Amino acid sequence: MTDILIVVCCFPNLAGARQIGTLMVEKQLAACVNLVPSVESIFRWQGKVSAESEVLAVFKTSAACYPRLEEELRHRHPYDVPEILALPVSGGSENYLAWVRAETQA
């Protein structure tokens, strides 16, 4: 197990995802953000099943930076209840993991 997290979050459009993702990298709350446009999400919201096209953002961060990253995402996200899921990284290229740590100084 490492101290690196993968954080996933869906956005309603590419422009918003890009803006927030760039800000998180600039603030050193994420080392990298991958944007995956045109994912289809099927969900129940307020008693109704819906399907929407969204943009999936995949943030790479350190466990130390996660609380601030989550706070920024909640504050800036356009959804009332944004999807913010933090997944622990159990292993990976040590050089890459060291780079994530270096780029996300708490």
ZATI-436369 format. One record per residue (C-alpha): x, y, z; residue number from 1. Coordinates in steps of 0.02 Angstrom, whole numbers, plus 50000, padded with zeros to 5 digits. Each point is the difference from the previous one (the first is absolute). Layout:
SEVEX     X     Y     Z zakol
SEVEX     X     Y     Z   NUM
...
END
This chain:
SEVEX     X     Y     Z zakol
SEVEX 50000 50000 50000     1
SEVEX 50062 50174 49959     2
SEVEX 49953 50175 50057     3
SEVEX 49937 50041 49825     4
SEVEX 49815 50013 49956     5
SEVEX 49902 49997 49839     6
SEVEX 49850 50117 50015     7
SEVEX 49859 49987 49873     8
SEVEX 49871 50135 49971     9
SEVEX 49874 50027 49859    10
SEVEX 49961 50171 49926    11
SEVEX 49859 50058 49887    12
SEVEX 50116 50067 49864    13
SEVEX 50180 50002 49940    14
SEVEX 50029 50186 50027    15
SEVEX 49953 49990 50184    16
SEVEX 50101 49842 50029    17
SEVEX 50151 50077 49914    18
SEVEX 49987 50161 50100    19
SEVEX 49986 49913 50169    20
SEVEX 50130 49868 49954    21
SEVEX 50125 50134 49949    22
SEVEX 49969 50096 50160    23
SEVEX 50031 49844 50106    24
SEVEX 50168 49971 49912    25
SEVEX 50047 50184 50018    26
SEVEX 49962 49992 50187    27
SEVEX 50103 49839 50012    28
SEVEX 49851 49904 50065    29
SEVEX 50016 49879 49854    30
SEVEX 50155 49950 49903    31
SEVEX 49900 49954 49846    32
SEVEX 49819 49998 49943    33
SEVEX 49940 49891 49857    34
SEVEX 49838 50055 49916    35
SEVEX 49895 49867 49917    36
SEVEX 49862 50084 49900    37
SEVEX 49834 49923 49952    38
SEVEX 49971 49872 50135    39
SEVEX 49819 49954 50027    40
SEVEX 49939 49999 50179    41
SEVEX 49839 49914 50050    42
SEVEX 49940 50046 50173    43
SEVEX 49850 50028 50112    44
SEVEX 49976 50180 50056    45
SEVEX 49850 50066 50096    46
SEVEX 49903 49840 49967    47
SEVEX 50027 49998 49812    48
SEVEX 50119 49894 49896    49
SEVEX 50102 50110 49883    50
SEVEX 50138 49981 49872    51
SEVEX 50120 50142 49962    52
SEVEX 50158 50025 49899    53
SEVEX 50139 50055 50116    54
SEVEX 50189 50025 50006    55
SEVEX 50096 49886 50117    56
SEVEX 50148 50082 50087    57
SEVEX 50134 49889 50077    58
SEVEX 50109 50092 50125    59
SEVEX 50166 49933 50065    60
SEVEX 50040 50068 50173    61
SEVEX 50080 49959 50166    62
SEVEX 49903 49950 50154    63
SEVEX 50066 50156 50087    64
SEVEX 49923 50113 49867    65
SEVEX 49835 49908 49985    66
SEVEX 49902 50098 50133    67
SEVEX 50040 50166 49913    68
SEVEX 49966 49926 49827    69
SEVEX 49830 49936 50058    70
SEVEX 49957 50168 50078    71
SEVEX 50047 50094 49840    72
SEVEX 49900 49879 49893    73
SEVEX 49846 50015 50110    74
SEVEX 50014 50190 50001    75
SEVEX 50025 50021 49811    76
SEVEX 49897 49857 49929    77
SEVEX 49835 50047 49916    78
SEVEX 49903 49847 50065    79
SEVEX 49908 50002 50166    80
SEVEX 50075 49830 50042    81
SEVEX 50157 49974 49896    82
SEVEX 50075 49828 49981    83
SEVEX 50167 50006 50092    84
SEVEX 50074 49828 50029    85
SEVEX 50176 49972 50067    86
SEVEX 50077 49832 49958    87
SEVEX 50163 49943 50080    88
SEVEX 50143 49951 49885    89
SEVEX 50071 49833 50055    90
SEVEX 50156 50010 49892    91
SEVEX 50076 50070 49842    92
SEVEX 50157 50068 49924    93
SEVEX 50101 50070 50144    94
SEVEX 50067 50140 49889    95
SEVEX 49822 50053 49955    96
SEVEX 49940 49988 50180    97
SEVEX 50149 50106 50056    98
SEVEX 49955 50129 49867    99
SEVEX 49820 50008 50064   100
SEVEX 50065 50026 50178   101
SEVEX 50119 50137 49943   102
SEVEX 49864 50092 49903   103
SEVEX 49872 49994 50141   104
SEVEX 50092 50074 50147   105
SEVEX 49875 50028 50140   106
END
